[in-house]
Structure formats: C-alpha cells, structure tokens
Amino acid sequence: DYFDRASDCFKKAVKEDPRNEVYKKALEMNARAPQLHAQIQKQLQAQQEQSMAEQKLVSSENSDYLYDVAGW
C-alpha cells in the first residue's frame, strides 16, 4: 500500500532529523490519509451517481417532449 510505504519513509525521516516539524506533521497527516482518501472516494462516487441520475431524468424529459411535439 502506498500509504504504508509513505509512512515508512516519513518515520525514517523523523528518525534522521527528529527536530524537523515538517517530517513530524507529514507522518501525522499520513496516518489520517487512508480515511480521508476513502471519504473522498465515497463523495466522488455519490456525486457521479447523482449526476448520472440527473442525466437520465433530463434525457427522459427531452424524449417525452420530442414525442409530444412530433405527435408520436
């Protein structure tokens, strides 16, 4: 997993330079990254599903309008 590999790298960086706050913060943020990634993916999927439902509704409405106008 990429997050695990990143965590190993950040741990090594903190071990080599324990006073570096950027390394410490990166390690801390990396620990939360999998949950954030999953949350973002879930939101993106929900948006995509909503968009597809809206497109289906619009195409259905357009189709009904065409049939009404054309008299089919």
CYANA upper distance limits for C-alpha pairs under 8 A (distance plus 0.5 A):
  1 ASP  CA      5 ARG  CA      6.98
  2 TYR  CA      6 ALA  CA      6.60
  3 PHE  CA      7 SER  CA      6.52
  3 PHE  CA     30 ASN  CA      7.20
  3 PHE  CA     31 ALA  CA      8.49
  3 PHE  CA     33 ALA  CA      7.77
  3 PHE  CA     34 PRO  CA      7.55
  4 ASP  CA      8 ASP  CA      6.79
  5 ARG  CA      9 CYS  CA      6.89
  6 ALA  CA     10 PHE  CA      6.67
  6 ALA  CA     30 ASN  CA      7.82
  7 SER  CA     11 LYS  CA      6.53
  7 SER  CA     27 LEU  CA      6.69
  7 SER  CA     30 ASN  CA      6.86
  7 SER  CA     31 ALA  CA      7.90
  8 ASP  CA     12 LYS  CA      6.71
  9 CYS  CA     13 ALA  CA      6.70
 10 PHE  CA     14 VAL  CA      6.61
 10 PHE  CA     23 TYR  CA      6.69
 10 PHE  CA     24 LYS  CA      8.18
 10 PHE  CA     26 ALA  CA      7.34
 10 PHE  CA     27 LEU  CA      5.91
 11 LYS  CA     15 LYS  CA      6.59
 11 LYS  CA     27 LEU  CA      7.25
 12 LYS  CA     16 GLU  CA      6.71
 13 ALA  CA     17 ASP  CA      6.60
 13 ALA  CA     18 PRO  CA      8.30
 13 ALA  CA     23 TYR  CA      6.88
 14 VAL  CA     18 PRO  CA      5.25
 14 VAL  CA     19 ARG  CA      8.18
 14 VAL  CA     20 ASN  CA      7.50
 14 VAL  CA     23 TYR  CA      6.14
 14 VAL  CA     24 LYS  CA      6.74
 18 PRO  CA     24 LYS  CA      8.31
 20 ASN  CA     24 LYS  CA      7.18
 21 GLU  CA     25 LYS  CA      6.55
 22 VAL  CA     26 ALA  CA      6.52
 23 TYR  CA     27 LEU  CA      6.67
 24 LYS  CA     28 GLU  CA      6.74
 25 LYS  CA     29 MET  CA      6.56
 26 ALA  CA     30 ASN  CA      6.45
 27 LEU  CA     31 ALA  CA      6.90
 28 GLU  CA     32 ARG  CA      7.49
 29 MET  CA     33 ALA  CA      6.69
 30 ASN  CA     34 PRO  CA      8.21
 32 ARG  CA     36 LEU  CA      6.91
 33 ALA  CA     37 HIS  CA      6.40
 34 PRO  CA     38 ALA  CA      6.66
 35 GLN  CA     39 GLN  CA      6.65
 36 LEU  CA     40 ILE  CA      6.64
 37 HIS  CA     41 GLN  CA      6.67
 38 ALA  CA     42 LYS  CA      6.66
 39 GLN  CA     43 GLN  CA      6.77
 40 ILE  CA     44 LEU  CA      6.62
 41 GLN  CA     45 GLN  CA      6.64
 42 LYS  CA     46 ALA  CA      6.74
 43 GLN  CA     47 GLN  CA      6.70
 44 LEU  CA     48 GLN  CA      6.64
 45 GLN  CA     49 GLU  CA      6.63
 46 ALA  CA     50 GLN  CA      6.63
 47 GLN  CA     51 SER  CA      6.57
 48 GLN  CA     52 MET  CA      6.65
 49 GLU  CA     53 ALA  CA      6.71
 50 GLN  CA     54 GLU  CA      6.69
 51 SER  CA     55 GLN  CA      6.65
 52 MET  CA     56 LYS  CA      6.67
 53 ALA  CA     57 LEU  CA      6.73
 54 GLU  CA     58 VAL  CA      6.65
 55 GLN  CA     59 SER  CA      6.56
 56 LYS  CA     60 SER  CA      6.57
 57 LEU  CA     61 GLU  CA      6.67
 58 VAL  CA     62 ASN  CA      6.60
 59 SER  CA     63 SER  CA      6.53
 60 SER  CA     64 ASP  CA      6.71
 61 GLU  CA     65 TYR  CA      6.69
 62 ASN  CA     66 LEU  CA      6.69
 63 SER  CA     67 TYR  CA      6.79
 64 ASP  CA     68 ASP  CA      6.69
 65 TYR  CA     69 VAL  CA      6.65
 66 LEU  CA     70 ALA  CA      6.42
 67 TYR  CA     71 GLY  CA      6.23
 67 TYR  CA     72 TRP  CA      5.67
 68 ASP  CA     72 TRP  CA      7.20
